[in-house]
Amino acid sequence: MDWIKQIGRYIVVMLLQVLLLDQLQLWGACHPYVYILCLLMMPITLPHSVSMVIGAAVGLVMDIFCNSLGVHTAACILLMFIRPYLIGVIVNDKDRLNEQISLRAIGMEALIKYVVILVLIHHLTVFLLAAWSWAHIGFVLLETLVSSLITISLIISYNALRYK
Amino acid sequence: MQTLLKILLRYSNFLVFIALEVAAFMLLSRNNVYPRSSILSTANSFVAWQNEQIHEINSYFHLRSMNEQLAAENAALRNQICSMDSAQTGESFHYVPAKAVEMTTDRLHNYVTINKGSKDGIQRGQGVRNEDGVVGIIRTVGPNYSVVLPIINTYTNLSCRFTKNDYIGTLQWNGKDCRFAQLADVAAHMVVNPGDTIITSGLSPVFPEGIPVGIVESSVLKEGDSYHTIRVRLHTNFKRLKYVEIVQNAAQNELEDLHHGLD
């Protein structure tokens, strides 16, 4: 997939994130961050350090919209740092990894593992950093679970519809 | 030196990761301590504009709840005014906000149904008003809803007075036009001009004195009549009635018992 398409998808996903998902106020604990879909699906062939810089940029833009400078930036850098190692562990068939990470490239089982682990890590980091203390750890965990559930299902369904 | 370079190259990705994370945490901690940078926050004009648009759109979805909130606040403010007044006059009125859920305006015996009942302390005989003026008197009370006999019902009589000289009259309705009512019992010697303001008299325990009722539209005194025929333009627009307040008088039961004692 060429970069124009990647950037186009990023803009659409950011619009969805800012205009719709950020407006949700479900029980105060539901903040799905679907914008990481773009980061998750970026080709793994990209140099590791470059992908981390892209992660930092995407996180920074999200931070500006959330008024939470540094929170999403740190979480996205962590996400992009872990990504290649995780792919190395869960994907056996490395032949198709020259394209973007999608259902078509790595299969359903690997995709679910990949998305669940990375989304949980990202959301947990975001909510922990945003809370900035251990005092609300119970609520942070609940927030992580509820929000991750929605983010994961949205990302998996996007893959299932687009790349079956 | 060469080994050091090799190690740096080998761990370059990790070093980039550490450097980026340190930068992110510096942003994070600075943001917690110092004032936010205006570009890197929602004060950024594009982001602010975008947020404003969203807020604008969202506010339409909240209009209903905001209206209800305002109605409740109005009732609370009126209660405060009343408690100040009651300190002077010894009267004590209390207001309960409600919503009109059903009404008629084109019959002889019109009625209004409101969404408060005995569970909210509503009793038969209590007055109902809205922002503009008098609406009517509670006729039937259910657990959650009540029926109001509005002043545009031919059964209703309401004691009113002129603001200019405190002269008393009885407001009635002839069943024709829901915008106008008739003021009876105003003697011929009294001078009535179009534009005179009519308010509640405060002589019945139902309404406190001074709730707006209407303005004299026209007044006719036929040869030999001892009473004026006065047409009053009502302040309350019954066609658009929505939020109302029920007037509760703490002394109402006592006063009614006294009146029954006289009969």
Interface residues (C-beta under 8 A of the other chain):
Chain A: V18 L19 Q23 H48 S49 M52 V53 A56 G59 L60 D63 I64 F65 N67 S68 L69 G70 V71 T73 A74 I77 L78 F81 L129 W132
Chain B: S12 N13 V16 F17 L20 E21 A23 A24 F25 M26 L27 L28 S29 R30 N31 N32 R36 S37 L40 S41 T42 N44 V47 Q50 I54 N58
